[in-house]
Structures are given as structure tokens and as C-alpha cells.
Amino acid sequence: MSSSNASGGSLVFSAGPAAYREIRDVGLMPDRIGTLAGASGGAKWLVLSQLDRVIARRVLPKLRAPVHTIATSVGAWRMACYGQANPLAAIDRFEEAYLSQTYSEKPDREEITARTSEILNHVLGKNGVQEILTNPLLRTHIMTVRCRGPLATENRVGLAVGLMSVASLNMLSRKVLGAFFERVLFSDRRDTHPFDALQGFPLHEVPLSAVNLKDVILATGSIPLVLSGIRDIEGAPRGMYRDGGVIDYHLDFPHSAAPKLALYLHFYNYLKPGWFDKRLSWREAGVENTDRTILISPSPEFVARLPNAKIPDRSDFTTYSPPERERAWRGTVDACRELADELEDVLENDRLAERVQPL
């Protein structure tokens, strides 16, 4: 998938074949958007927070219910902001809490997990859970994995050995992940969604509820060895639940069903199938899965102008001192106002057809 940006703008607008044809023919019709997608990525989400505000302010009010959100990891946190009654305020809370998070000099898994839970409670506030579950427009769907065998333990040595084994086997074939993980999709069941026939891995579907929503959001962001997994989520098969990005890092499955389209804000102009595929140059998502997807991402040229010439990521916690990290992250958020202004211009002046390129 190309990462070039012939327009020279700070954003790259790409679309799968069906979406590309429709945009070139009639432009972007908001009532055609049936899915909003969000990928795993941890701190990378900070490059999207300004764009999230544009979507919340300009796009959400124009959509026609039901619109499904599908996400893993930090993408699920972003969609949880979208799903609240005041998504802009929720994005503000999430961004500020994320930017200002602090830890001891050498935090352990328990400290990081506890702090993450505090941030989530702040993001959701008093009524966020109920607002998400009763949102008149959006239907929330969150992908997690249920671990099997050695991956279900919290023993650091056993878990580390298990992860190294899975990583090695995954280099040979992505199919081996099914021996260690099951997909578990937690869903708003008010309407039929387009994610019920996913191929390749065992899948359980569980209703989202007021009892399990917080645990599900925590589980889908529970990076093995970094945060504690969530055990025995209410309403779901018993077991250990972890980051949905393990299998579905960038959501390598169809995002929407005809005639609807999917709108996907992403850190990159390419998709990697699973967490273990991040550094595998030969492993890319199936082109057929993005047939109806519109992907919006920062251009490489824009990223090169960010603090430290990169998108924030989890390594920043160890690479920089806390003040350096927060300064760089806030600088990134400020710089990304340029992305928001560009997206506003494209939407306001109906310029997507002239900017879009094939995925």
C-alpha cells in the first residue's frame, strides 16, 4: 500500500476500490458512512486527537443511525469518547489525562494498570458508560482476545517465553495465533453489525453491558507484560482477556458491508494485521478488507516535522525523561492542529474527490 502523498498536503486520503469509485463519482456523502474504525497504537493516538475533534464536531452530527464503531486497544478508548453525549469534552479529558500521566521511576505492571484504570474512570466520568450504551447514533463494538495456554498466565517468565514462542511461530504463519488466542467481540446488539463473519480465528461474541464495558475497554488495551490482563469478564467465557491488537492490530477484516463505507483515521497509510506483524515487512493486510474503507492519515512529510521527527509511541516512556516526554507529546498535539485545519478545509469545500488516492 502506497504511503506517498501526491497532493503535498499534511494528510493522506486513501480509499479501497469501492470507496474510491464512489468518492470520485459523488464525493463523500455522510449518510453513506456506516462504520468508524480505530486501530491499536497506544501513544500514537496523540497524532489523531485533533482530527478526532473534527470528526466529533463536523461529521458525527451528519451521520445517519446506526453507525458502528469497531476498534481495538487505544482505538476503543477513542471510540468511547465518540460514544459519549459530549464527545469533544471526553476527547479533552482523555488527551489531558494521557499527556499528564506520571509514574514512579521504575513502575511495575500493577502501578501502570492502576493508573490506566484511573485515566479510564476520568475519561468516562459519571455517565459515560450509560451514554455509550444508549447512544442514539453509534453502536460500539470492541475486539479483545481470550488467551490460551501459557499466554493466560501473569507469571512474567512464563508469559515472556510464551510471547517469544508465538512471535517466532507467527513469522511462519499468522494462522498459528489461533492456537494461543481467541477473538472475543463485545458488541452493542441493538442492530445487526458487519463484523459477525470474521474469518481465520475462533470468535465469540458477547453483549456489551453496564457491568462489563469498563473491563472490556481495559482488556483491549492490556498489552502483555506491560499491563495486567482482565480475568473473567462478566457475560463472557471465563479466562484471561488481553489487547485485541494481538490479532487485530490494524483491523485486518472487512470494515463495512455494502452499501455503507467505513471512515478510518489512522496513524499510517498502511495496515498491519497483528501485533506480532509490526516489524514483518512482508506481512500486510488483505486488500479486499479495505474495499469500502476511507483511510485518513498524516503524511510522512508531516511526521518528519513533529518533535523528534516521529509519532509518539510507548518507547517514549523509557527514551525520554518524564518532562521531555510530556513536552514532546504536547508539541505533537499542538502541531497536529495543522492536520485538523486541513481536514476541516477538505470537508468544508468538498475536496475529498480531488485528494483521494487508491489504497
N, C-alpha and C positions, 0 to 999 in steps of 0.2 A: 504494500500500500504506500502510495507516494506521500512524502512529507513536505513537498515543495509548495510554494505559495506564489503562483504567477502574478497575483494582483499586487504583491508588495505590501499588503496590509499587515496588521499585527495579529489578525485572526485568519485561520484557515477554515473555510467552509467546504465540507466534503459530503458526498451522498452516495449511497448504493444505487444500483441501476434504476430501480423503480422510482425511488425518491428523486433521483437526478432528473429523470424524464419529466416527472410531474412539476418539479420546481422550474425547469426550463420552459415548460408549456404554460403554466398558470401562476407561477410564483408560489410563495408559502401561504397556504390557507390555514389559519389557526384551527378551524374546526376539523381539519384532517389529522391533527396530531392526536394519537391515541395512547402514546407511551412517552414517559420521561425516564431516561436511564441514567444511572450513576455507578461509576466504577470504584473498585478498591484503589487505595493510594495514600492513606494516611495524610501526612502534612502536605502532600501535593495539592490537596483540595484548596489551599490558600490561593492558588493561581486562578481559581474559579469563583471565589466568593463575590467578587464584583459582578461577574456575569450572572451568578445566581440571583443577585438583586434585580438585574434587568429582567430576567425570566419572571421573577415574582411580581414585579411591578407592571411589566408590559405584556407578558404572554399569558400567564395564568388567567387573568380576567377575561381573555378572549377564547379560552378553550371550552369545548362542549363535553359535558359529563357523559359517561365516565371516562376518565383518563387514568391509566395505570402507571404507577411508578415501580420500577424494578431496580434493585441495587444490592450491592454487597459492601461491607466494611464502611469506610467513610462516606461512600455514596449513599448508604442508608441513613446516615446522620443528616446529610444534606436533604434527602427526601423527607425526613422527619421534620425539618424546618419548613419545607414547602407545604407540608400537610397541616400545619397549624393555622389557626384563624388569622394570625398576623405573621405571615412568613418573613417579612422584612425584619421585624423585631426579633424573630427566632434566629435568623441569619446573623444579626448583630450580636446576639448573646453567644452564639456558637463561636463566631470569629474572635470575639474579645476573650472568651474563656480559653480558647485554644492558643491564642497568641501569648497569653499571660501565664500559662501553666508552669508551675515550678515544682522541683523535686529536690530531695537530698542529694548529696554528692554522688552516691552510688545507689540509686533506687533499685529495690528488688521488684519482683513481679507483683507482689501483694501491694506495694505502695503505688505502682503505676496503675494497677487495676482499681484501687480505691479512688485515686484521683480521677480516673476516667469516668467512674460511676458518678462522682460529684459533678463533673462537667455535664454529663448527660442529664442529671436532675436539673441543673441550671438551664440547659437548653430547652427542656420540655416544660419547665415551670409547673404551675399548679394544675393547669387544664390541658396541657399538650397532648397527653395520651388520648383523652376523650375526643379532642378536636381532630386528631389524626384518624381515629376510628370512625368518626361520623362526618368527615369532610364531604361536602356535597359534590365536589368535583373530582377529587383524587381518590384512587384505590391503591393502598400501599401494599407492596409485595417485597419481602426481604429474603434473600438467599443465605443460608448458612450451610455448614457441613456438620454431620454427626460422625465422630471419629470411631474407627475400629481398631482393635488390637493394641499395639504399643502406642499408637497415637492418642489413645484415650486416657493416658496417664498424665499426671502432673509431675512425676519424677523427672527432674531436669536431665539426668544422664540418659534414662530410657527414652525420653521424648526426643532428645537431640540425636541419639543413634537412629531412632525411627525416622526422623525427618531427613537425615542424611541418606538413609536407605531409599526412602521414597524419591528423593531428588535424583539419585543415581538411576533408579528404575524408570523414572519419568523421562529421562533423556532418551531412552529406547522407545518408549511408547506412553502416550498420555493415558491410555486405557488402564494402565496399572493403578491409577489413582482410585479406581472403583473398588479395589481390594482393601483400601485403607479408609475411604471416606464415602459417605452417602450425602447426596444433596437433600436438604430439607428446606422447602419453600414455605415460609409463613405468609399467609395471604388474607387480604380483605375479600371475603366471599360474597359481597353484595352483588357483584356482576361477574360474568364469565371473563376470564383473562386469557391472553395469548401465550401463556408460559406453561401449559399443562401437558405438553407432549415433547418435553425436552429429551434429547437422545444422548446415549453414551454412558450414563451413570445411573445408579439406583436413585429414585426420587420419592420422597414422602412430601405430602402437602398437609399443612396444619393451619387451622384458622388463627389469625391474629386476634388477641383479646386484650382487655384492660389489664388482665393478670400477667400476660406474658410479653407484652410489647417491649418494655424496658429490657428484659432479659434477652430478647431476640436482637435488639439493637446492640447491646453489649456483646453478645455472642458473635455476631457477624463482623465485629471489629477486633475480636480476640486473637491477635497474632500469636501463634505458638511460640513459647519460651519468653515472650515479652509480656503478655497479659494472661491471666488465668482464664481457662475455658469456663463455660457456663454449663453446669450439670443439671440434667432432668428438668428441662423447660416444661412448664405447665401445658398440658394438652398434646405434647409431642412424645414420640418414643423415648424411653429412658436412655440416657447416655451423655457423653461429653460433646458439647457443641462449640465450634470454633469458627474462625474467619471464613465467610463464604467465598472470599477471593482465592482460597486454596485451589478450588476447582474453577470458579468463575471470576477470575481476576478482572477481566475486562468484558465479561458477559458474552461469551462466545456461543450464543444461541440466537434464534430469531427474536428481535426486539418488538416486532409488531406484526399483526396479521392484516391482510388486505381487507378493506381499502385504506386503513389507517397508516400513519407514519410514526416513526419514533424520533424524538429530539434528544440528542445525547451530547451534553457538554463534557469534554474530556481533556485530560492533560496533554495527550499526544494525538497525532493524526494517524495512529495505527492502534490495533488491538492485539493484545497477547491473551491467549486462552486462560492460562492458570498461573498461580503464584510461582510455581516452580519453573515456569517458562520465561521468566523475565529476562534471563541472560542467554536464552537459546535463540540465536539469530534465525534459525531455520523454522521455528515454530510460530506460526501466525494464525489468527482466527480465520474461520471459514468465510470466504467472500459471500457465500449465499446467505449467511446470517445477517448481513447488513444491507440486504436488498432494499429495505424500506426505511433505512436509517439515515438521518441527517446528523453529521458529526461536526461539532464546532470546537476548535482547539487553538491554543496560542501558537503562533508561527515560531520556528526555530530562531529566526532573526530577533523576534521579541524576547524570547527566553534568554538569548545571549546578552541582552541589556539589563536583565534582572540582577539584584545583588548576588554576588558570587557566580554570576552567569549561569544560573541553574534554577529549576523549580525546587522549592523546599522539599525535603524528604526526611525520613526518620533518622538518617545518619547525622543530621544536623545536631541532634542531641549529644552526640559524642565528639563531633568535629569542632564545635564551637562552644565557647563558654555561654552560660545562660543569657547574659546581656547581649553578647554578639548574635546569638541565635534569634532572640526576640527582635533585635534591631534589623537583622536581615529579613525576617519574616514580615515585620511591619512595612519595611521598604518594598517588599514584593507586593503586598496588598495595595499599597499606595500606587505603585507603578501600574497595577492592573486596572486602575480606573481608565487607562487608555483603551483596554480591551472593552470595557463596558461602554465607553463613548462610541467605539466603532460598531459594536453590536446595536446600540441604540440607533445609529445612523442607518445601518443596513435595514433594520426593521421599519424605521420611520419612513424611509424613502423607497422601500420595496426593492432593495438592491440584491437580494439573495440570488436571483436568477443570473445576474451578471458576475457574481462572485463564486458561485458554487463550482466545484470540480468533482470529477468522479473519484470515489474511493478506490 
